[in-house]
Amino acid sequence: MAEYTLKVTTGSMLHAGTFDNLYVTLIGTERQSERTQLTSLGLDDTNGKVGTFAVTTLFTLGCLLFLKIEKDPLEKDWFCSTIVVTTPEGDEMIFPCHRWLSKGELVLLRGGRATKAFEDLHPKLVDQRQKELVQQKIIYKWASYAEGLPYMVDIKDENALPAESRLSFSRAFEIRKTRKEINAEFELKGLTDLNQQFESFEALKMASLVKKTPMAEYVSEHWKDDDFFGYQFLNGINPFIIQRCSKLPSNFPLTEQMVQPFLAIGSSLNAEMKKGNIFLSDYKIMEGLATTVIDGKPTVVTPALCLLYLNPQKKLLPIAIQLSQQPSEENPIFLPTDSESDWMLAKMFVRSADALHHILVGHVLRTHLLPEVFTMATLRNLPKNHPLHKLLIPHHRFAIAIIIRGRRILLGPGGLFSKTSLDIEGQLELMRRGLSRTTYSSLCLPENIAARGLESIPNFHFRDDAMRLWSIINSFIQSMVAYYYPSDSEVSADSELQEWINEIFYYGFLGNYDSGFPSSLQTVEELIQVVTTVVFTSSALHSAGNRGQFDHLGWIPNAPVILNKAPPTTKEQSSMEDILAYLPKKLIAILVMSYTWLGRGNFSDFEPLGTYPEQRFAEPAALQMIEDFQAELSSLSVAITKRNSKLELPFNYLNPKEIENSPGI
């Protein structure tokens, strides 16, 4: 007689446990065991419970290939984390599951080390691998979202997703609870007449600070300051527009006389450009977009040009703003010496364009639509035993479910984004333009920073933290990839990997070779770069924009998503009393504050970057690499915390312990 010992672990999430009986069959190279009942006495409704069982056979089964597990068709679903089998010879083999089993469901688990397709030699392994991918492609089908945009999953209701791809019970509950709490707090503040403007900045502040963070309070106090306006181009939620300026665009007819008063004494614009102290934020991408209509008049989104100067005190200050691309008498260049209200309105229109660009291009497109494609490609082309599936799956957690929800609640007709200056067609067109301008190099952070000439500008905390994160992630990916792909020939020979990258190229970048994104991979170095980009985009890049949204968008005047009146076309026609009339109505302000607070992502099931709570790897070398990765991230977290202690404005959006593994909100 031969005895196999099984340790069955239930997931730690809410409602994971079961009282049901389970049945297992062990399948080896020589034979398989009888279908064996695992009594429910070894498990219960407790989350994280480990039950120990025995399966007895007349003879050993040979090398274990699979474990078949079934659940009674009686009670609720059960989440199985792992099953560890100890053979009669004393060897341990882990069978990762990490999925829900519904009533009466049968699941075939694969154990052992991670393998690529050409490494599976046993016919049963080859057959199972192929069947798994066929089934995955039936479940996760591609569908067109909109012309010129990445494809999406062909599922419109997140509840129709397989259970393991849905939001967890706890996260879904906490989202609902937070929304109710925010609405209740607004009611307690006595906010009425939601279709009216705020009566005063004091009333607006009372509403905005229903929820507070130190940064949000700072923004509400300093949003008018030029140095804080400049700071946000580097360390706000959209540090991807600004670039060094060595020559003024031909459509920006700025003269030396206009800006000389704002430069160092005795200097000139040309001299400062040569020194590398002049920067430009150009919102040409916003030109001609379809806008919403208020009281029969279309709102205006300004494709502004904003020139900034790094002064001798190392502060980045705006020195000139032109609100439209084409110079004319009705498109004046605003300067800091203009009236307070003219200069304030010019900055507000720039910030409004910046907010819309961040929301739709920086956030939705780059950190939700593209990660949805990354996730789909992984689920469809890399079986669960593939090393890259094991490596990437934590960075895909909730990615599909949250964008399905986002398309319905935020992007759809009547959604939150329809309350911005852009109507639905304007939103889609902005994202189309964003995708057409998104290149592979723009997603690779070091190349992005270098291309914009921002390697040395001081006080650029986003760059400093992001570059260190990129380096740490890249080093980890390099170790893992080199372990599983010791040569270039193994990369080119991996048919599943080639299908994976080809689907990202075709369904994410629409087969656009000009994007520079690869359609195939031939070398280990190419693979390392792509996987680093996928992980960084899905984790750090998402966090950098998401966690700061409440801080920078929550105080509505700082980054209004809609402005009710057209920008000034002449100077000296506005007053500070006019500013409130430009701002959104109470309802829109409340919706923005609620959405951005929720986006901070403080959930009980938060999984910070570098954590692999679901054990999928069995190889000691891979597990050690994960530990080393976590140690590097921990050291960076300590360094950021130390740096922040010396700053008036701490920058914590890229602190590893604050970054979620995936775009799960």
C-alpha positions as a printed Julia matrix, in Angstrom:
665×3 Matrix{Float64}:
   0.0    0.0     0.0
   1.12   3.53   -0.79
  -0.12   6.62    1.09
  -0.2   10.16   -0.26
  -0.74  12.95    2.28
  -2.68  16.01    1.15
  -2.7   19.43    2.81
  -5.65  21.39    1.43
  -5.64  25.16    2.07
  -8.73  27.34    1.85
  -8.35  30.94    0.7
  -8.11  33.73    3.27
 -10.69  36.01    1.65
 -14.25  36.58    2.85
 -16.68  33.63    2.41
 -13.91  31.3     1.17
 -14.65  28.3     3.4
 -16.95  25.3     2.94
 -18.6   22.49    4.88
 -18.97  20.4     1.72
 -17.27  17.11    1.04
 -14.44  17.17   -1.48
 -13.24  14.41   -3.74
  -9.77  13.99   -5.22
  -8.15  11.79   -7.79
  -4.37  11.7    -8.14
  -3.11  11.08  -11.69
   0.43   9.87  -12.29
   2.5    8.67  -15.22
   1.81   5.01  -14.33
  -1.75   5.01  -13.0
  -4.3    7.03  -11.08
  -5.87   6.69   -7.66
  -9.47   5.93   -6.9
 -11.79   8.89   -6.48
 -11.34   9.54   -2.77
 -13.66  11.5    -0.51
 -12.03  14.08    1.73
 -14.35  14.34    4.71
 -15.63  17.8     5.51
 -14.42  17.28    9.1
 -11.0   18.33    7.87
 -12.31  21.65    6.6
 -14.95  24.1     7.74
 -16.32  27.52    6.9
 -13.18  29.2     8.28
 -11.1   31.29    5.89
  -7.5   30.14    5.54
  -8.14  26.73    7.1
  -5.7   23.89    6.29
  -7.08  20.35    6.23
  -4.88  17.23    6.15
  -6.07  14.09    4.36
  -4.73  10.8     3.06
  -5.18   9.04   -0.28
  -4.2    5.37   -0.27
  -3.35   3.3    -3.36
  -2.25  -0.27   -3.94
   0.81   0.88   -5.87
   2.64   4.16   -6.33
   1.33   6.21   -9.22
   4.64   7.12  -10.84
   5.47  10.79  -11.27
   2.44  12.86  -10.31
   0.99  14.84  -13.21
  -2.41  16.1   -12.07
  -4.75  16.33   -9.14
  -8.45  16.25   -9.93
 -10.63  17.88   -7.28
 -14.42  17.93   -7.09
 -16.86  19.6    -4.72
 -20.27  18.44   -3.51
 -23.13  20.19   -5.35
 -24.68  21.32   -2.08
 -23.42  24.45   -0.39
 -21.89  27.73   -1.53
 -18.74  28.15   -3.61
 -15.37  27.31   -2.06
 -12.03  28.99   -2.72
  -9.15  26.53   -2.88
  -5.7   28.1    -2.55
  -3.26  25.2    -2.79
  -3.02  21.47   -2.28
   0.37  20.12   -1.24
   0.87  16.4    -1.84
   3.55  14.4    -0.03
   4.37  11.2    -1.9
   5.21   7.85   -0.27
   8.85   8.65   -1.05
   8.63  11.86    1.0
   8.7   14.29   -1.93
   6.41  17.34   -1.8
   4.58  18.7    -4.82
   2.48  21.85   -4.72
  -0.68  22.05   -6.83
  -1.68  25.72   -7.07
  -5.41  26.3    -7.5
  -6.28  29.85   -6.41
  -9.81  29.79   -7.71
 -13.41  29.31   -6.66
 -15.08  25.93   -7.09
 -18.82  26.17   -7.59
 -21.37  23.5    -6.73
 -20.47  20.18   -8.33
 -17.52  21.62  -10.26
 -14.49  19.51  -11.23
 -11.06  21.11  -11.6
  -7.87  19.53  -12.93
  -4.77  20.95  -11.24
  -1.24  20.82  -12.56
   1.64  20.47  -10.1
   5.41  20.79  -10.18
   7.73  23.42  -11.58
   6.72  26.08  -14.08
   7.22  24.91  -17.65
   7.08  26.22  -21.18
   5.15  24.32  -23.84
   8.19  22.64  -25.43
   9.27  21.34  -22.01
   6.12  19.24  -21.55
   7.01  15.82  -22.91
   4.29  13.57  -21.5
   1.28  13.36  -23.86
  -1.17  13.94  -21.0
   0.58  17.2   -20.09
   0.57  18.37  -23.69
  -3.12  17.53  -24.07
  -4.12  19.21  -20.81
  -2.15  22.36  -21.7
  -3.88  22.68  -25.06
  -7.35  22.05  -23.61
  -6.81  24.69  -20.93
  -6.02  27.38  -23.49
  -8.96  26.38  -25.69
 -11.27  26.77  -22.7
  -9.73  30.11  -21.73
 -10.25  31.47  -25.23
 -13.9   30.47  -25.05
 -14.34  32.33  -21.76
 -12.23  35.41  -22.55
 -13.17  36.52  -26.05
 -12.09  39.77  -27.66
 -14.58  42.47  -28.59
 -14.21  45.9   -30.17
 -14.61  48.76  -27.71
 -14.5   51.68  -30.15
 -12.7   52.42  -33.38
  -9.08  53.35  -32.79
  -8.99  52.07  -29.21
  -7.68  48.86  -27.62
  -9.97  45.85  -27.75
 -11.8   44.72  -24.63
 -13.21  41.55  -23.11
 -16.51  40.47  -24.65
 -18.3   40.58  -21.29
 -20.37  43.59  -20.27
 -21.4   42.48  -16.78
 -18.6   41.83  -14.3
 -20.78  39.22  -12.58
 -20.56  37.13  -15.76
 -16.8   36.81  -15.29
 -15.35  33.65  -13.75
 -15.4   34.1    -9.97
 -11.62  34.44   -9.67
 -11.65  37.43  -12.08
 -14.37  39.33  -10.25
 -13.79  41.83   -7.47
 -13.46  40.11   -4.12
 -16.48  40.1    -1.8
 -14.66  42.43    0.58
 -13.59  44.93   -2.08
 -17.03  45.09   -3.68
 -18.59  45.57   -0.23
 -16.09  48.27    0.8
 -16.67  50.2    -2.45
 -20.42  50.25   -1.8
 -19.9   51.14    1.86
 -17.52  54.01    1.07
 -19.92  55.48   -1.48
 -22.78  55.41    1.03
 -20.61  56.99    3.72
 -19.51  59.82    1.42
 -23.08  60.53    0.32
 -24.2   60.55    3.95
 -21.46  63.01    4.89
 -22.49  65.36    2.1
 -26.07  65.2     3.35
 -24.91  66.02    6.86
 -23.16  69.09    5.45
 -26.6   70.21    4.29
 -25.68  70.48    0.63
 -28.82  71.38   -1.29
 -29.66  72.8    -4.71
 -27.15  70.47   -6.35
 -27.8   71.97   -9.78
 -26.63  75.37   -8.55
 -23.16  76.88   -8.3
 -21.38  77.13   -4.98
 -22.18  80.46   -3.34
 -18.64  81.08   -2.16
 -15.2   79.52   -1.93
 -15.9   78.94    1.76
 -18.94  76.82    0.87
 -16.9   74.95   -1.69
 -14.16  74.29    0.83
 -16.65  73.0     3.37
 -17.88  70.46    0.81
 -14.44  69.55   -0.53
 -13.0   68.77    2.87
 -15.74  66.32    3.84
 -12.83  63.94    3.33
  -9.35  65.2     4.13
  -5.72  64.41    3.51
  -2.82  66.7     4.42
  -2.08  67.19    0.71
  -5.71  67.97   -0.15
  -5.77  70.64    2.54
  -2.5   72.09    1.21
  -3.96  72.22   -2.3
  -7.05  74.1    -1.08
  -4.76  76.71    0.51
  -2.14  77.06   -2.24
  -3.94  76.37   -5.53
  -3.54  80.01   -6.59
   0.25  80.05   -6.05
   2.42  80.03   -9.16
   5.09  77.85   -7.57
   2.51  75.18   -6.65
   1.04  75.43  -10.16
   4.51  74.63  -11.52
   5.13  71.92   -8.91
   2.15  69.93  -10.18
   3.66  69.51  -13.65
   6.37  67.44  -11.98
   4.76  65.85   -8.95
   1.04  66.04   -9.56
  -1.05  63.34  -11.21
   0.05  64.05  -14.79
   3.84  64.48  -15.0
   3.84  63.29  -18.63
   3.14  66.51  -20.56
   6.0   68.79  -19.56
   9.21  68.76  -21.61
  12.36  70.83  -21.86
  12.05  73.63  -24.41
  15.05  74.66  -26.49
  13.05  76.56  -29.13
   9.63  78.17  -28.98
   6.95  76.65  -31.22
   6.17  78.82  -34.24
   2.55  79.19  -33.06
   3.61  80.67  -29.73
   4.67  84.26  -30.64
   6.27  85.13  -27.35
   8.82  87.95  -27.24
  11.8   88.55  -25.0
  10.14  91.72  -23.72
   7.07  89.81  -22.54
   8.9   87.4   -20.26
  12.11  89.25  -19.35
  10.63  90.58  -16.07
  10.13  87.01  -14.83
  13.66  85.81  -15.55
  16.85  86.24  -13.57
  18.21  89.79  -13.64
  20.29  90.35  -16.76
  19.16  87.1   -18.39
  17.07  86.47  -21.48
  14.7   83.82  -22.78
  17.27  82.53  -25.28
  19.94  82.37  -22.61
  17.66  80.46  -20.24
  16.67  78.03  -23.0
  20.35  77.34  -23.66
  20.87  76.68  -19.95
  17.99  74.19  -20.02
  15.79  76.22  -17.67
  12.74  76.67  -19.92
  10.0   74.05  -20.13
   6.82  73.7   -22.16
   3.52  71.93  -21.58
   1.68  71.72  -24.89
  -1.92  70.44  -24.95
  -2.32  70.36  -28.73
  -3.85  66.87  -28.32
  -6.96  68.59  -26.89
  -7.62  70.69  -30.0
 -11.03  70.4   -31.69
 -12.55  67.81  -29.37
 -16.34  67.52  -29.12
 -17.59  69.11  -25.9
 -20.69  69.03  -23.74
 -23.38  71.68  -24.01
 -24.59  73.78  -21.08
 -27.66  75.98  -21.51
 -27.39  75.68  -25.27
 -23.71  76.67  -25.38
 -20.81  74.25  -25.91
 -18.19  74.2   -23.21
 -14.59  74.89  -24.17
 -11.52  72.69  -23.74
  -8.38  74.72  -24.34
  -5.45  73.2   -26.25
  -3.17  75.46  -24.25
   0.54  76.2   -24.41
   2.14  76.9   -21.03
   5.77  78.07  -20.71
   7.57  77.5   -17.42
  10.84  78.75  -15.99
  13.13  77.05  -13.5
  14.34  80.05  -11.53
  17.62  80.37   -9.56
  15.77  79.25   -6.41
  14.96  75.98   -8.26
  11.25  76.73   -8.38
   9.33  75.95  -11.56
   7.1   78.93  -12.38
   4.65  79.65  -15.22
   5.7   82.72  -17.21
   3.34  82.65  -20.21
   0.08  80.94  -21.21
  -1.63  80.87  -24.59
  -4.98  79.09  -24.41
  -5.39  78.09  -28.08
  -2.97  76.74  -30.65
  -3.53  79.42  -33.28
  -2.26  82.88  -32.33
  -4.69  85.76  -32.91
  -5.94  88.95  -31.31
  -8.64  86.9   -29.59
  -6.04  84.48  -28.26
  -3.82  86.66  -26.1
  -0.75  85.44  -24.29
  -1.41  85.74  -20.55
   1.41  86.75  -18.23
   1.93  86.82  -14.44
   1.75  90.64  -14.55
  -1.81  90.58  -15.92
  -4.71  91.16  -13.56
  -5.07  88.55  -10.83
  -8.31  87.23  -12.32
  -7.0   87.02  -15.91
  -3.91  85.09  -14.79
  -5.99  82.87  -12.51
  -8.44  81.99  -15.3
  -5.6   81.21  -17.71
  -4.08  78.82  -15.17
  -7.48  77.23  -14.47
  -8.02  76.45  -18.15
  -4.57  74.86  -18.31
  -5.3   72.8   -15.22
  -8.67  71.75  -16.66
  -7.04  70.49  -19.86
  -4.39  68.74  -17.78
  -7.03  67.04  -15.61
  -8.96  65.73  -18.62
  -5.76  64.5   -20.27
  -4.77  62.7   -17.08
  -8.18  61.08  -16.54
  -8.67  59.79  -20.09
  -5.16  59.28  -21.46
  -2.85  58.94  -18.48
  -5.28  56.95  -16.34
  -8.05  55.21  -18.3
  -6.11  54.46  -21.48
  -2.63  53.72  -20.19
  -3.38  52.14  -16.82
  -6.75  50.45  -17.45
  -7.42  49.8   -21.16
  -3.89  48.62  -21.89
  -3.63  46.49  -18.71
  -6.94  44.91  -19.69
  -5.24  43.84  -22.93
  -2.18  42.58  -21.01
  -4.49  40.54  -18.77
  -6.55  39.14  -21.62
  -3.42  38.1   -23.51
  -2.07  36.3   -20.43
  -5.31  34.47  -19.65
  -5.8   33.41  -23.28
  -2.27  32.38  -24.22
  -0.25  31.48  -21.14
  -1.49  28.41  -19.24
  -1.39  28.49  -15.47
   1.81  26.44  -15.38
   3.68  28.84  -17.67
   6.34  30.81  -15.74
   5.12  34.13  -17.12
   1.53  33.38  -16.11
   2.71  32.76  -12.55
   4.83  35.92  -12.65
   2.21  38.24  -14.15
  -1.08  37.1   -12.64
  -0.75  39.19   -9.42
  -0.45  42.27  -11.67
  -3.68  41.34  -13.47
  -5.79  41.0   -10.31
  -9.22  42.65  -10.76
  -7.97  44.42  -13.92
 -10.78  43.16  -16.16
 -13.55  43.49  -13.57
 -12.69  47.09  -12.71
 -12.6   48.32  -16.32
 -15.92  46.58  -17.07
 -17.33  48.53  -14.15
 -15.55  51.69  -15.31
 -17.0   51.51  -18.81
 -20.47  51.28  -17.31
 -20.26  53.78  -14.44
 -17.7   56.3   -15.69
 -17.42  56.11  -19.48
 -20.93  55.14  -20.5
 -23.92  57.39  -21.27
 -24.85  59.3   -18.14
 -21.59  58.24  -16.46
 -19.41  60.53  -14.38
 -17.14  61.46  -17.29
 -20.15  62.69  -19.27
 -20.31  65.5   -16.69
 -16.91  66.81  -17.82
 -16.23  69.3   -20.62
 -15.94  66.47  -23.13
 -18.95  64.59  -24.45
 -18.67  60.86  -25.11
 -17.32  61.3   -28.64
 -14.81  63.86  -27.36
 -13.66  61.42  -24.7
 -13.23  58.6   -27.21
 -11.38  60.86  -29.63
  -8.99  62.04  -26.93
  -8.2   58.43  -26.03
  -7.77  57.59  -29.74
  -5.26  60.37  -30.09
  -3.61  59.25  -26.89
  -3.2   55.71  -28.2
  -1.87  56.89  -31.57
   0.78  58.88  -29.68
   1.59  56.06  -27.24
   4.81  54.41  -28.28
   6.68  51.54  -26.72
   9.46  53.93  -25.7
   6.95  56.27  -24.04
   5.86  53.37  -21.8
   9.49  52.55  -20.95
  10.11  55.1   -18.23
  13.85  55.79  -18.69
  13.3   56.46  -22.4
  10.26  58.63  -21.66
  12.17  60.82  -19.21
  15.16  61.17  -21.54
  13.01  61.99  -24.59
  11.47  64.92  -22.71
  14.82  66.19  -21.45
  13.89  65.84  -17.79
  16.88  63.88  -16.5
  18.26  66.69  -14.34
  15.43  69.05  -13.39
  15.51  69.31   -9.58
  12.71  68.44   -7.16
  11.2   65.96   -9.63
  10.25  63.38   -7.02
   8.06  61.4    -9.4
  11.04  60.83  -11.69
  13.39  59.95   -8.85
  11.05  57.4    -7.26
   9.75  56.0   -10.54
  13.25  55.48  -11.94
  14.31  53.6    -8.81
  11.15  51.52   -8.98
  11.73  50.78  -12.65
  15.27  49.66  -11.87
  14.14  47.37   -9.02
  11.33  45.85  -11.09
  13.63  45.41  -14.08
  16.28  43.7   -11.96
  13.68  41.29  -10.54
  12.24  40.53  -13.98
  15.73  40.04  -15.37
  16.5   37.41  -12.72
  13.21  35.56  -13.19
  13.29  35.61  -16.98
  16.93  34.54  -17.14
  16.14  31.61  -14.84
  13.31  30.32  -17.02
  14.77  31.42  -20.36
  18.53  30.76  -20.22
  18.98  31.48  -23.94
  17.49  33.55  -26.75
  16.53  30.38  -28.58
  14.13  29.45  -25.76
  12.37  32.81  -26.16
  11.9   32.44  -29.89
  10.85  28.78  -29.52
   8.08  29.53  -26.97
   4.95  29.47  -29.14
   2.67  30.51  -26.27
   4.86  33.52  -25.52
   4.78  34.53  -29.19
   0.97  34.35  -29.21
   0.9   36.45  -26.03
   3.01  39.28  -27.4
   1.27  39.18  -30.78
  -2.14  39.61  -29.15
  -0.91  42.6   -27.14
   0.48  44.13  -30.32
  -2.66  43.49  -32.35
  -5.43  44.06  -29.77
  -3.66  46.68  -27.65
  -1.7   48.67  -30.23
  -3.98  47.78  -33.15
  -1.15  46.29  -35.2
   0.52  49.7   -35.48
   4.19  49.07  -36.26
   4.89  52.8   -35.81
   4.17  52.34  -32.09
   7.41  50.41  -31.81
   5.7   47.77  -29.7
   7.01  44.32  -30.7
   4.79  41.77  -32.42
   7.23  38.95  -31.61
  10.11  38.35  -29.21
  13.44  36.89  -30.21
  15.8   37.59  -27.32
  15.88  37.38  -23.54
  16.59  41.11  -23.37
  13.48  41.91  -25.43
  11.36  39.76  -23.14
  12.76  41.42  -20.0
  11.92  44.88  -21.36
   8.34  43.95  -22.28
   7.57  42.24  -18.96
   9.11  45.15  -17.03
   6.86  47.53  -18.97
   3.75  45.43  -18.28
   4.48  45.17  -14.54
   5.44  48.84  -14.14
   2.41  50.09  -16.08
  -0.02  47.87  -14.17
   1.34  48.73  -10.73
   3.53  51.81  -10.24
   2.2   53.9   -13.14
  -1.39  53.21  -12.1
  -0.65  54.09   -8.49
   1.18  57.31   -9.35
  -1.92  58.73  -11.0
  -4.63  57.05   -8.97
  -3.6   57.67   -5.39
  -3.12  61.4    -5.96
  -6.4   62.1    -7.7
  -8.3   63.13   -4.58
  -5.43  65.36   -3.47
  -5.25  67.26   -6.77
  -8.75  66.92   -8.25
 -10.78  66.95   -5.04
 -10.33  70.72   -4.6
 -12.32  71.62   -7.7
 -10.72  75.0    -8.58
  -7.29  73.36   -8.77
  -8.22  71.02  -11.63
 -11.82  71.57  -12.81
 -13.08  68.8   -15.1
 -15.52  71.29  -16.62
 -15.57  75.07  -16.88
 -18.95  76.63  -17.49
 -17.85  79.69  -19.43
 -15.58  80.29  -22.41
 -12.01  81.44  -21.74
 -11.28  85.16  -21.88
 -10.42  86.45  -25.35
  -9.3   89.86  -24.18
  -7.58  91.04  -21.05
  -8.96  93.2   -18.25
 -12.52  91.94  -18.71
 -12.69  89.58  -15.72
 -12.78  89.96  -11.95
 -12.11  87.61   -9.05
 -15.85  87.55   -8.4
 -16.27  85.9   -11.82
 -14.16  82.87  -10.93
 -16.91  80.98   -9.13
 -19.2   81.25  -12.17
 -16.67  79.25  -14.19
 -16.62  76.33  -11.77
 -18.8   73.2   -11.95
 -22.15  72.95  -10.21
 -22.37  71.3    -6.8
 -23.47  67.92   -8.16
 -20.46  67.58  -10.45
 -18.11  68.68   -7.7
 -19.55  66.09   -5.32
 -19.28  63.33   -7.93
 -15.64  64.18   -8.62
 -14.78  64.27   -4.94
 -16.51  60.93   -4.33
 -14.87  59.23   -7.33
 -11.39  60.46   -6.46
 -11.69  59.54   -2.77
 -12.71  56.01   -3.71
  -9.76  55.81   -6.09
  -7.28  56.13   -3.23
  -7.68  52.36   -2.91
  -7.48  51.81    0.86
  -9.06  48.35    0.88
  -8.68  45.52    3.36
  -7.53  43.15    0.59
  -4.9   45.6    -0.71
  -1.84  43.72   -2.02
   1.23  45.97   -2.24
   3.75  45.73   -5.05
   6.03  42.71   -4.69
   3.68  40.56   -2.65
   2.83  37.14   -4.05
   0.26  35.95   -1.49
  -0.89  33.14   -3.75
   1.91  30.59   -3.86
   2.29  29.62   -7.49
   6.02  29.03   -7.82
   7.49  25.83   -6.41
  11.12  26.41   -7.36
  13.31  27.6    -4.45
  15.29  29.87   -6.78
  12.14  31.72   -7.87
  10.94  32.05   -4.28
  14.3   33.52   -3.28
  14.11  36.04   -6.13
  10.7   37.16   -4.86
  12.16  37.62   -1.36
  15.04  39.67   -2.78
  12.55  41.79   -4.76
  10.55  42.47   -1.61
  13.69  43.42    0.28
  14.68  45.94   -2.41
  11.2   47.46   -2.38
  11.29  47.69    1.41
  14.61  49.53    1.29
  13.19  51.98   -1.25
  10.16  52.55    0.97
  12.46  53.44    3.88
  14.47  55.82    1.67
  11.32  57.58    0.41
   9.97  57.95    3.93
  13.29  59.47    5.06
  13.33  61.85    2.08
   9.72  62.87    2.68
  10.45  63.76    6.31
  12.57  66.65    5.02
  10.08  67.95    2.45
   7.39  70.57    2.92
   5.3   68.53    0.48
   5.94  64.79    0.93
   5.62  62.78   -2.28
   4.36  59.33   -1.33
   2.44  58.13   -4.4
   5.31  55.84   -5.42
   6.18  54.5    -2.0
   6.19  50.72   -2.67
   4.06  49.98    0.37
   1.38  52.32   -1.09
   1.45  50.8    -4.61
  -1.02  48.06   -5.4
   0.2   45.14   -7.49
  -2.52  45.71  -10.09
  -4.98  48.35  -11.37
  -7.75  47.04   -9.13
  -9.63  50.3    -8.6
